[in-house]
Amino acid sequence: MQRSDVTRDDGTWMGMSLDVQDRHQPGLCVLSAGPQLQVSQLSRPVLLAVVDEQLQGVDFWRTDEYRSFVPLLRADAGRALAGSPERWAHRFAQYLVDWPDSPLHEGRWLLSCDSPFRRWRHAETSHADYWSSMLVEGHPDGYIDWFLHSHSWEVLPLRPMPNADDSRVKAYRKQARGGTLPPVLLDGHARLAAAIAESVEPPLLQLHRTVPPPPAHSSSASFTT
């Protein structure tokens, strides 16, 4: 995999470009057949969904089989890399490459700290209220209504969000209070839960595919995690 920094017109860092080769299939992917959807991690189904007959929403069910490709991040790493999204991006890029069940596959990807989630919060809304409202509720099953959920992106966790007194969340809450919380790749359930519990803006890294591979090596799965 080749990495290169992406900067804005003024030279400030905004993300990292990842050119992935020789990885033909994603480990984490979305499959569809008619109204049925499945998110799988290697051979493990982690989320099943079906669009209802009236096309007014979708029922989903999580299997509790999802496994994070980001390990538990220690406090000393948080302190060492605090305030440096560039260095965190390099570390997260390595996690994505090392784990076979990550979403990376052939093509060009952008790992960016510039997420629209940051821009949608109104100034009078606390970080805790905003990020709590962005989470789709329901476990193991739930329903996403197109009418209620059609005007904004939301976060659908692939496993239950831990509560505020979970041991991992408590550790991350200390980092959140100290300004050293590692970024959330929308995979970091405990880190996001800690930011909500402390009502601080979570540092984010967003991964999305920008350039697909040539048609001969194309894949049917493309999504943001």
N, C-alpha and C positions, 0 to 999 in steps of 0.2 A: 504494500500500500504506500502511495506517495502522499505526503502532507505538504500543504502550503498555506501560509497565512493570507487572510482576506482582510483588506483595510478599506475604510471609507475614503472619500475624496480628500479629507483633511489629514489622512495618514493614520487615524486611530484604528486600533484593531477591532474587528467586529466578528471574526470567526475563522474557521479553518476548513480548507477544502481537502477532502479525502478522495483520492482516486483509487478505487478498489479493482483489482484484477484477480483472475484465477479463483474466484469464489462464486460459483455459478448459482447457488441457491441460498436464500436467506435462512438463518436458523429460526427467526421469529417472523412469521408471515401471515397475511390475510388470504383466505381462500373463500370463494363464493360459488354457489350453484343455485341459480334461480333466486328465490327469496331467502335462502339460507346462507349464513356467514359463519366462518370459523377462523379464530386466531389460534395458530399452532406454534409451538416452540419445539423444533425438531419434529419428533413424532408424537408429541404430547399436545392434545387439545387443551387450551387454557381458557378459551371463551367461545361459547356457542350462541348464535343469535338467529332470529328469523323475523322478517318483515311481516307484519300482520296483513290479512287479506284485504283490508280497507286502505292499506298504504298510509296509515295514520301514525305509525310508530314501529318500534322494534322491541321485541322481547329478548333479553339476554340472560345467560347463565354462566357463571364462572366456576371452573372445575377445581380451583386451588392447586393447580399443577404448575403455575408460573414460577420460574426461577430467575432471579435478578442476575444480570451479567456485571453489575457493579458491586464489589465487595463492601463490607462494612468499612467506612473511612474513619481512621483514627484521628483523635484530636490533634496530635502532633502534625499530621499531614495538613489538617485544616489551618493550623497556625502558620505552617511553612508556606502554604500557597494562598493565604488570605489576600484578597484584593487583586489577584492575578488570574483573570479568566483565561488568558492565553495558556498559562501553565496547567490549569485544570483541564483545558481542552485537550492538551497533549496526553494527559493521563487518561482521560475518558476515552480518547481515540484508541489508546492501547488496550483498554478493557474491551472495547468493541471488537477489536481485531483478535484478541486472544481467546474470546469465548465463541465457540461454534454456534451457540444458540442466540447470538445477537442478530439484529435485522440487517446488518451489512451484507451486501452482495455486489456483483459487478456493476460499475457505474461511478458517477461522481456524486459525492455527498457534501453537504455543508453542515458543520457543527458550529452553531452560532449562539452568541449571548443576546442577540437582538430578537426578542420574541414579542409577538403582538399581545400576549397575555399581560405584559407590563403596561401597555398603553390603555387598556380597557377599564382599569380601575378608576372610579371617580374619587376625587380628592377627599370627599367627606366619608368615604367608605373605608373602614379599617382593613388592614391586610388580612386579619383573621376572618372577617365577614366575607371579604371578596373571594379569597381562595377556598373557603368552605363552600361558597355558592357555586364555584366552578366544578366541584366534584359531583359526578353522577352517583346517586345513592342506590343502594340495593345490594344485598349479598345473602345467599349466593346468586339470587336472581333479581331482575328488575325490568323496568320498562322505560324506554326513551320515547316521549311523545313528540312528534314532529312539530306540533303547534307550540308547545312550551319551549322546545329546545332548538328551534329552527334559525334563530337570529344570532347565535354566538357559538364559538367553539367551547367545548367543555372537556374536562379530564375524566376519562373512564378508567379507574384503576383496575388492573388485571388481578389484584388480590385485595383483601380487606385493608383499609387504612388502619394502622395501629392507633390506639388511643393515647392521650397526652401523658399517661403515667407508664407507658411501655418502657422497658429498660433502654432500648435503642433510642427512643424518642427523647428520654431524659438526657441521655448523653449528647444528642444533637441539640437539645434546647440550650445547654450550656454554651455550645458553640454559636448558636443563634444570638444569644445575649451578648456574646463577646465579639460578634461580627466576623466569625471565622467559619460559618456554616458552609460546607462544601456544596457545590451546585446541585440542582435537581435536574435530571435528564428526563423528567416525567416518567422515571423508573424508580426514583428514590422516595418510596412511600414514607419511610421514617423521617427523612429530611424534610419533606413537605409537611408532614404532620407536626414536626418541631417548629417550623416557621409559622404555621397556623396557631399553634399553642402559644407562641411568644408574640404573635401579631406583628411579624416583620416580613418584609418582602423577601421571598426566597431567591437566591441567585439561581439563574437558569442557564442551561445549555439546551438548545433545540436542534435535533437532527432531522434533516430531510434530504431527499434525493433530488438532485438538480439536473443531471444528465444521465439518461439511461444508456446501457451498453448497446453495441450494434445489434440489429434485429436477430442475427443468428444466435446471439447469446442472451436474448431478452428474457425477463422473468415477469410473471403476471402479478407479482406482489410489489406494491410501492405504497409506503405510508410513512407518517411521521410518528416518532415515539418520544 
